[in-house]
Amino acid sequence: MNVSLGTMMEVQNSCSGGWYQERSDIECFIAIIPNEDFSYECFGVATCDDKEELCELFCKETKVLIPYDILAIGKVLFG
């Protein structure tokens, strides 16, 4: 999905309560296998080429530590 940094920060903050303030806060990703402790969120976002796409996230309370299985870790490239 080709979205701007600002759009992704807005999506992340809407489900995290505003934790993401700097580029460094979201320049990497972690792909996980969520369990029942995560809530599913779906957002419509505008891509860099002015199309509407769905952005699906699994969120959890940031202060609650819970175990989960990590599938991948990587760097995000923003348009």
Helices and strands as residue ranges (DSSP letters): H 5-16, G 23-25, E 28-33, E 39-46, E 52-59, E 69-75
